[in-house]
Amino acid sequence: MAQGLTRVPVREQNPKVRATNFEEVCYGYNKEEAVEEAKRCLGCKKPKCVEGCPVSINIPEFIAAVKEEKFDEAFKIISQSSALPAVCGRVCPQESQCEGKCVRGIKGEPVAIGKLERFVADWARENGIKPEAPAEKNGKKVAVIGSGPSGLTCAGDLAKLGYDVTIFEALHKAGGVLVYGIPEFRLPKDRVVGPEVENVKSLGVKIETDVIIGKTVTIDELIENEGFDAVFIGSGAGLPKFMGIPGETACGVLSANEFLTRNNLMKAFDESYDTPIVHGKKVVVVGGGNVAMDAARTALRLGGETHIVYRRSEEELPARKEEVHHAKEEGIIFDLLTNPVEIIVDENDWVKGVKCIKMELGEPDASGRRRPVEVPGSEFVIDCDTVVMSLGTSPNPLISSTTKGLEINKRKCIVATEDTGATSKEGVYAGGDAVTGAATVILAMGAGKAAAKGIHEYLSQK
């Protein structure tokens, strides 16, 4: 094949070995590999890749700097648009965003933009390079609720514009879904997430943990008593959904949210911590998204034979291709076109199996995907001792129920405009999963960015 059509392969941990540990699966590029891959970029005059990036990173420019081995310059370019490059380089669905629009992908493989971003961010961290300090303070205070991707992005952008920003985080550690949701083997916490949070703090952002907005303090109190000029709500979607089938309240049934939080934030995978977690011998994970892959791959590493049960076919799996590929390599069993109808319990109310029914695909539904239809008389039982429900999440109603005049929709999501993040309440903005329901890290970052711009315009006119 002509050189340039295929990307420089990326080194990964052997599947047999990594299925038994929590170390990072993908090793990323070294300097030589990164420069060689960067040379595949055509430096398009009208770069489609930038259009595909929710935070509009100047991709051709940062890659041009990598070609010339000016890695500090590349980091500077990325930092103008993104507060979390080492995170995005690892967990963004690049294949449907920047890389999905890359011209190189028409006849060959697109440039590995995500892996190059990861390389630059890691290089900057290893060489002690920080984002540039912000302008003079402008005397205005903004509160940001939640220290996940949307909150960190919004806070970083506002700090660069001179605002005095305080993030209020409900948990004991900053990072939101980056620390409690995404596993260590995809996103190392101390090595990657911690330093990215520190970079945001280096811009002058203050972070207060263990503050539950709606309980510790309300949004109205922040504005009326604490002197905040505007508030951004980036509180995510932490409320798990269940199926409502018989047996779902049995011991051994848990949400992916709880399972992953215990493992990731509370370090249950590390024997020096005594966080309790279910070590299932045979685990069924229900769902087909990235969170389901994360839960299944975690259960496998904790020693369980793990099945993913999903009601559509592989074609419709919502998880990233890379996640599905890694899960299969590690030995996870996929039971597709299958749907649970009941959880079977023993005399002690513990899970002992899941009764499933076979499905077939009918006509497309509102989402454009073909609707799964039950095949009559096709019930069967999968024996297991643990069931993890990974069916999506919705926003916790605590903030909306304690804030006067904040409009929510029927899915309990906060109603906010896409271009500025403005809500129905003056001075209050929102973005990320609290607005859209569970989505991706990069879309939440895009929303945080738009809201920072919206807040800046609002406070500049005030």
C-alpha positions as CSV (number, residue, x, y, z in Angstrom):
1,M,0.0,0.0,0.0
2,A,1.3,3.5,-0.8
3,Q,2.9,5.2,2.1
4,G,0.6,7.7,3.7
5,L,-2.6,5.8,3.2
6,T,-2.3,3.9,6.5
7,R,-1.6,5.5,9.8
8,V,1.3,4.7,12.1
9,P,0.1,1.9,14.3
10,V,-0.2,2.6,18.0
11,R,1.3,0.2,20.6
12,E,-1.0,-1.5,23.1
13,Q,-0.8,-3.8,26.1
14,N,-1.2,-7.4,25.2
15,P,-5.0,-8.4,25.6
16,K,-4.2,-11.5,27.7
17,V,-2.0,-9.5,30.1
18,R,-4.2,-6.4,30.3
19,A,-7.4,-8.4,31.1
20,T,-5.8,-9.1,34.5
21,N,-4.6,-5.5,35.4
22,F,-5.8,-1.9,35.5
23,E,-2.9,-0.3,33.7
24,E,-3.5,1.8,30.6
25,V,-4.4,-0.3,27.5
26,C,-3.0,2.0,24.9
27,Y,0.6,3.2,25.1
28,G,0.2,6.1,22.7
29,Y,2.9,7.4,20.3
30,N,6.5,8.1,21.0
31,K,8.2,11.1,19.5
32,E,9.3,9.4,16.3
33,E,5.9,7.8,15.7
34,A,4.1,11.1,16.3
35,V,6.3,13.1,13.9
36,E,5.9,10.4,11.2
37,E,2.1,10.3,11.7
38,A,1.9,14.2,11.6
39,K,3.6,14.1,8.2
40,R,0.5,12.4,6.8
41,C,-1.6,15.6,7.4
42,L,-2.2,17.4,4.2
43,G,-2.7,20.8,6.0
44,C,-6.0,21.5,4.1
45,K,-6.8,25.2,3.4
46,K,-10.4,24.6,4.5
47,P,-9.9,22.0,7.2
48,K,-13.0,19.8,7.6
49,C,-11.5,18.3,10.8
50,V,-11.9,21.6,12.7
51,E,-15.6,21.6,11.7
52,G,-15.9,18.2,13.3
53,C,-14.3,19.3,16.6
54,P,-16.8,20.4,19.2
55,V,-14.2,22.8,20.8
56,S,-12.8,23.9,17.4
57,I,-9.1,23.1,18.0
58,N,-6.9,24.4,15.2
59,I,-5.9,20.9,14.2
60,P,-3.8,21.5,11.0
61,E,-1.8,24.2,12.9
62,F,-1.0,22.0,15.9
63,I,-0.1,19.0,13.7
64,A,2.2,21.3,11.6
65,A,4.0,22.2,14.8
66,V,4.4,18.4,15.6
67,K,5.9,17.8,12.1
68,E,8.6,20.3,13.0
69,E,9.0,18.8,16.5
70,K,7.8,22.1,18.1
71,F,5.8,20.3,20.7
72,D,5.5,23.2,23.1
73,E,4.1,25.3,20.3
74,A,1.6,22.5,19.5
75,F,0.5,22.4,23.1
76,K,0.0,26.2,23.1
77,I,-2.2,25.9,20.0
78,I,-4.3,23.1,21.5
79,S,-4.6,24.9,24.9
80,Q,-6.2,28.0,23.2
81,S,-9.3,25.8,22.6
82,S,-9.1,22.8,25.0
83,A,-8.6,22.6,28.8
84,L,-8.3,18.8,28.8
85,P,-6.2,17.6,25.8
86,A,-4.7,14.5,27.5
87,V,-8.2,13.4,28.4
88,C,-9.7,14.1,24.9
89,G,-6.8,12.4,23.2
90,R,-7.8,9.3,25.1
91,V,-11.6,9.3,25.3
92,C,-13.0,11.4,22.4
93,P,-15.0,9.6,19.7
94,Q,-12.6,11.0,17.1
95,E,-13.7,8.5,14.5
96,S,-17.1,10.3,14.3
97,Q,-15.7,13.9,14.8
98,C,-12.4,15.3,13.6
99,E,-11.1,12.1,12.1
100,G,-14.4,11.3,10.6
101,K,-14.1,14.5,8.5
102,C,-10.4,14.0,7.6
103,V,-9.8,14.1,3.8
104,R,-7.1,11.4,4.2
105,G,-9.9,9.0,5.2
106,I,-11.5,9.1,1.8
107,K,-8.9,6.8,0.2
108,G,-7.1,5.5,3.2
109,E,-7.1,5.9,7.0
110,P,-7.6,9.4,8.5
111,V,-4.8,11.1,10.3
112,A,-4.7,9.9,13.9
113,I,-5.6,13.3,15.3
114,G,-6.6,12.0,18.7
115,K,-3.4,10.0,19.3
116,L,-1.4,13.1,18.2
117,E,-3.3,15.3,20.7
118,R,-2.6,12.8,23.4
119,F,1.1,12.7,22.5
120,V,1.4,16.6,22.7
121,A,-0.5,16.8,26.0
122,D,1.5,14.0,27.6
123,W,4.8,15.6,26.3
124,A,3.8,18.9,27.8
125,R,3.0,17.3,31.2
126,E,6.2,15.4,31.3
127,N,8.2,18.5,30.4
128,G,6.4,20.7,33.0
129,I,4.7,23.0,30.5
130,K,1.6,24.8,31.7
131,P,-1.2,26.7,29.9
132,E,-0.5,30.5,29.7
133,A,-1.6,32.5,32.7
134,P,-4.8,34.6,32.3
135,A,-5.3,38.3,31.8
136,E,-5.8,40.8,34.6
137,K,-8.7,40.0,36.9
138,N,-11.9,41.9,35.9
139,G,-13.5,41.9,39.3
140,K,-16.5,39.7,38.4
141,K,-17.3,36.4,40.1
142,V,-18.7,33.3,38.5
143,A,-19.7,30.1,40.2
144,V,-19.4,26.8,38.3
145,I,-21.3,23.8,39.5
146,G,-19.6,20.5,38.9
147,S,-15.9,19.8,38.1
148,G,-16.5,17.4,35.1
149,P,-15.6,18.2,31.5
150,S,-18.2,21.0,31.0
151,G,-17.4,22.7,34.3
152,L,-13.6,22.5,33.9
153,T,-13.8,23.9,30.4
154,C,-16.2,26.7,31.3
155,A,-14.1,27.6,34.3
156,G,-10.8,27.6,32.4
157,D,-12.2,29.7,29.6
158,L,-13.7,32.3,32.0
159,A,-10.4,32.4,34.0
160,K,-8.5,33.2,30.9
161,L,-10.9,36.2,30.4
162,G,-10.1,37.5,33.8
163,Y,-13.1,36.3,35.8
164,D,-12.8,35.1,39.5
165,V,-14.1,31.5,39.2
166,T,-15.0,29.0,41.9
167,I,-16.0,25.5,41.1
168,F,-18.3,23.7,43.5
169,E,-18.0,19.9,43.4
170,A,-20.3,17.5,45.2
171,L,-17.8,14.6,45.6
172,H,-14.5,14.6,47.5
173,K,-12.4,14.7,44.4
174,A,-12.5,17.0,41.4
175,G,-12.9,15.6,37.8
176,G,-16.6,14.5,37.7
177,V,-17.1,11.6,35.2
178,L,-13.4,11.6,34.4
179,V,-12.7,10.3,38.0
180,Y,-15.8,8.3,38.9
181,G,-17.0,7.0,35.5
182,I,-14.1,6.2,33.1
183,P,-11.9,3.3,34.2
184,E,-8.2,3.6,35.1
185,F,-7.2,1.4,32.1
186,R,-8.7,4.0,29.7
187,L,-7.9,7.2,31.6
188,P,-5.3,7.0,34.4
189,K,-6.4,9.2,37.3
190,D,-3.2,10.3,39.0
191,R,-1.1,10.5,35.9
192,V,-3.6,12.2,33.5
193,V,-6.8,13.5,35.1
194,G,-5.1,15.0,38.2
195,P,-2.6,17.1,36.3
196,E,-5.3,18.3,33.8
197,V,-7.3,19.5,36.8
198,E,-4.2,21.2,38.2
199,N,-3.7,23.0,34.9
200,V,-7.2,24.5,35.2
201,K,-6.3,25.5,38.8
202,S,-3.1,27.1,37.6
203,L,-5.3,29.6,35.7
204,G,-6.5,30.9,39.0
205,V,-9.7,28.7,39.3
206,K,-10.6,27.7,42.9
207,I,-12.2,24.3,43.5
208,E,-14.4,23.6,46.6
209,T,-15.2,19.9,47.1
210,D,-17.9,18.3,49.2
211,V,-20.4,21.0,48.3
212,I,-23.8,19.7,47.2
213,I,-25.7,22.5,45.4
214,G,-29.3,22.3,46.5
215,K,-28.3,20.9,49.9
216,T,-25.2,22.7,51.2
217,V,-26.1,25.9,49.4
218,T,-28.6,26.9,46.7
219,I,-28.1,28.7,43.4
220,D,-30.2,31.6,44.6
221,E,-28.0,31.9,47.8
222,L,-24.8,31.9,45.6
223,I,-26.2,34.9,43.7
224,E,-27.9,36.8,46.5
225,N,-25.6,36.1,49.5
226,E,-22.2,35.1,48.0
227,G,-22.0,37.8,45.4
228,F,-21.6,35.7,42.3
229,D,-22.5,37.6,39.1
230,A,-23.3,34.4,37.1
231,V,-23.6,30.7,37.6
232,F,-22.8,27.8,35.2
233,I,-24.5,24.4,35.9
234,G,-22.4,21.5,34.7
235,S,-23.6,18.9,37.2
236,G,-23.8,16.0,34.7
237,A,-26.3,13.1,34.7
238,G,-25.7,10.9,37.7
239,L,-29.1,9.3,38.1
240,P,-29.1,5.7,36.8
241,K,-32.0,4.2,34.9
242,F,-33.4,0.7,35.4
243,M,-35.6,-1.6,33.3
244,G,-38.5,-2.1,35.8
245,I,-38.4,-5.9,35.3
246,P,-39.2,-8.5,38.1
247,G,-36.2,-9.3,40.4
248,E,-34.4,-6.0,39.7
249,T,-34.2,-5.2,43.4
250,A,-32.3,-8.4,44.2
251,C,-28.9,-8.5,45.9
252,G,-26.2,-8.5,43.2
253,V,-28.1,-6.1,40.8
254,L,-26.4,-2.7,40.6
255,S,-26.2,0.3,38.3
256,A,-23.1,0.8,36.2
257,N,-22.8,4.1,37.9
258,E,-22.3,2.7,41.3
259,F,-20.1,-0.2,40.1
260,L,-17.8,2.2,38.3
261,T,-17.7,4.8,41.0
262,R,-16.7,2.3,43.6
263,N,-14.0,1.0,41.4
264,N,-12.6,4.2,39.8
265,L,-13.1,7.0,42.4
266,M,-12.9,4.8,45.5
267,K,-10.2,2.6,44.1
268,A,-11.8,-0.8,44.8
269,F,-9.5,-2.4,42.2
270,D,-6.5,-1.6,44.4
271,E,-6.0,-4.1,47.2
272,S,-4.6,-1.4,49.6
273,Y,-8.1,0.2,49.7
274,D,-11.0,-1.6,51.5
275,T,-13.8,-0.3,49.3
276,P,-16.4,-3.0,49.1
277,I,-17.3,-4.1,45.5
278,V,-19.0,-7.2,44.1
279,H,-16.5,-9.6,42.6
280,G,-18.9,-11.6,40.5
281,K,-17.8,-15.0,39.2
282,K,-20.2,-14.6,36.2
283,V,-21.4,-11.1,35.4
284,V,-24.1,-9.9,33.0
285,V,-23.9,-6.3,31.9
286,V,-27.1,-5.0,30.2
287,G,-26.5,-2.2,27.6
288,G,-24.3,-1.5,24.6
289,G,-22.8,2.0,25.2
290,N,-19.3,3.0,26.2
291,V,-20.4,2.8,29.9
292,A,-21.5,-0.8,29.4
293,M,-18.1,-1.6,27.8
294,D,-16.3,0.1,30.8
295,A,-18.4,-1.9,33.3
296,A,-17.9,-5.2,31.5
297,R,-14.1,-4.7,31.1
298,T,-13.9,-3.7,34.8
299,A,-15.9,-6.8,35.9
300,L,-13.6,-9.0,33.8
301,R,-10.5,-7.5,35.5
302,L,-12.0,-8.2,38.9
303,G,-12.1,-11.9,37.9
304,G,-15.5,-12.5,36.4
305,E,-16.6,-14.2,33.2
306,T,-18.5,-11.3,31.6
307,H,-21.4,-11.1,29.2
308,I,-22.8,-8.0,27.5
309,V,-26.5,-8.4,26.8
310,Y,-27.8,-5.9,24.2
311,R,-31.1,-5.9,22.4
312,R,-29.9,-4.8,19.0
313,S,-27.2,-6.2,16.7
314,E,-23.5,-5.3,16.6
315,E,-24.2,-2.8,13.8
316,E,-26.3,-0.7,16.2
317,L,-24.0,-0.9,19.3
318,P,-23.7,2.8,20.4
319,A,-20.2,2.2,22.0
320,R,-17.1,3.3,20.1
321,K,-15.6,0.8,17.7
322,E,-12.3,0.9,19.6
323,E,-14.1,0.0,22.9
324,V,-15.9,-2.9,21.3
325,H,-12.7,-4.2,19.7
326,H,-10.8,-4.0,23.0
327,A,-13.6,-5.7,24.9
328,K,-13.7,-8.6,22.4
329,E,-9.9,-9.0,22.5
330,E,-10.1,-9.3,26.2
331,G,-12.6,-12.1,26.1
332,I,-15.9,-10.4,26.9
333,I,-18.9,-12.5,25.5
334,F,-21.5,-10.5,23.5
335,D,-25.1,-11.8,23.6
336,L,-26.6,-9.6,21.0
337,L,-30.3,-9.3,19.9
338,T,-31.1,-10.4,23.4
339,N,-33.2,-8.6,26.1
340,P,-33.6,-9.4,29.8
341,V,-37.2,-10.0,30.9
342,E,-36.7,-11.1,34.5
343,I,-33.9,-11.5,37.1
344,I,-34.0,-14.9,38.8
345,V,-33.2,-15.0,42.5
346,D,-32.3,-17.8,45.0
347,E,-33.9,-18.3,48.4
348,N,-31.6,-15.6,49.9
349,D,-32.7,-13.0,47.3
350,W,-29.4,-13.1,45.5
351,V,-29.2,-13.1,41.7
352,K,-28.8,-16.6,40.2
353,G,-29.6,-15.9,36.6
354,V,-31.2,-13.6,34.0
355,K,-34.1,-14.8,31.9
356,C,-33.7,-13.3,28.4
357,I,-35.7,-13.3,25.2
358,K,-34.3,-13.3,21.7
359,M,-35.0,-10.2,19.6
360,E,-35.1,-9.5,15.9
361,L,-34.9,-6.1,14.2
362,G,-38.1,-4.6,12.7
363,E,-38.8,-1.1,11.2
364,P,-36.6,1.9,12.1
365,D,-37.9,3.9,15.2
366,A,-37.6,7.6,16.0
367,S,-33.8,7.3,16.5
368,G,-33.4,5.9,13.0
369,R,-32.2,2.6,14.3
370,R,-34.3,-0.5,13.6
371,R,-36.6,-1.3,16.5
372,P,-36.0,-4.6,18.3
373,V,-39.0,-6.9,18.4
374,E,-39.3,-10.0,20.7
375,V,-39.3,-13.4,19.1
376,P,-42.2,-15.4,20.7
377,G,-41.2,-18.5,22.6
378,S,-37.4,-17.8,22.5
379,E,-36.8,-17.3,26.2
380,F,-33.7,-18.8,27.8
381,V,-31.7,-18.3,31.0
382,I,-28.1,-17.0,31.4
383,D,-26.7,-18.2,34.8
384,C,-24.9,-15.4,36.7
385,D,-24.4,-14.0,40.2
386,T,-24.1,-10.3,39.3
387,V,-26.1,-8.0,37.0
388,V,-24.9,-4.5,36.1
389,M,-27.5,-2.2,34.5
390,S,-26.0,0.2,32.0
391,L,-29.1,1.8,30.4
392,G,-28.1,5.4,30.5
393,T,-28.5,8.1,33.2
394,S,-30.5,11.3,33.7
395,P,-29.7,14.5,35.6
396,N,-30.2,14.4,39.4
397,P,-33.3,16.6,40.1
398,L,-31.8,18.2,43.2
399,I,-30.6,21.4,41.5
400,S,-33.7,22.0,39.4
401,S,-36.1,21.4,42.3
402,T,-34.2,23.9,44.5
403,T,-33.8,26.7,42.0
404,K,-36.8,29.1,41.4
405,G,-37.6,29.8,37.8
406,L,-35.3,27.2,36.2
407,E,-37.1,25.4,33.4
408,I,-36.6,21.6,32.8
409,N,-38.0,19.4,30.1
410,K,-39.9,16.1,30.5
411,R,-36.6,14.2,30.7
412,K,-35.7,16.3,33.8
413,C,-32.9,18.0,31.8
414,I,-32.3,21.7,32.2
415,V,-33.5,23.7,29.2
416,A,-30.6,25.8,27.8
417,T,-29.8,27.4,24.5
418,E,-27.1,25.6,22.5
419,D,-25.1,28.7,21.4
420,T,-24.8,30.4,24.8
421,G,-26.0,27.9,27.4
422,A,-28.6,30.5,28.7
423,T,-31.4,29.0,30.9
424,S,-34.8,30.5,31.7
425,K,-33.3,32.2,34.8
426,E,-31.2,35.3,34.3
427,G,-27.5,35.0,35.0
428,V,-27.8,31.2,35.1
429,Y,-26.2,29.1,32.3
430,A,-26.0,25.3,31.9
431,G,-24.4,22.7,29.6
432,G,-23.2,19.1,29.3
433,D,-25.1,16.1,30.4
434,A,-27.3,18.1,32.8
435,V,-28.8,19.6,29.6
436,T,-28.5,16.8,27.0
437,G,-28.7,13.7,29.2
438,A,-25.7,11.3,29.1
439,A,-23.5,12.1,26.1
440,T,-19.7,12.4,25.5
441,V,-16.9,14.2,27.3
442,I,-16.1,16.4,24.3
443,L,-19.7,17.5,23.7
444,A,-19.9,18.5,27.4
445,M,-16.7,20.5,26.8
446,G,-18.2,22.2,23.8
447,A,-21.2,23.2,25.9
448,G,-18.9,24.5,28.6
449,K,-17.0,26.6,26.0
450,A,-20.2,28.0,24.5
451,A,-21.5,28.9,28.0
452,A,-18.3,30.7,28.9
453,K,-18.7,32.8,25.8
454,G,-22.4,33.4,26.7
455,I,-21.5,34.4,30.3
456,H,-18.8,36.8,29.1
457,E,-21.2,38.5,26.6
458,Y,-23.9,38.8,29.4
459,L,-21.5,40.2,32.0
460,S,-19.8,42.5,29.5
461,Q,-23.2,44.2,28.7
462,K,-24.3,44.3,32.3
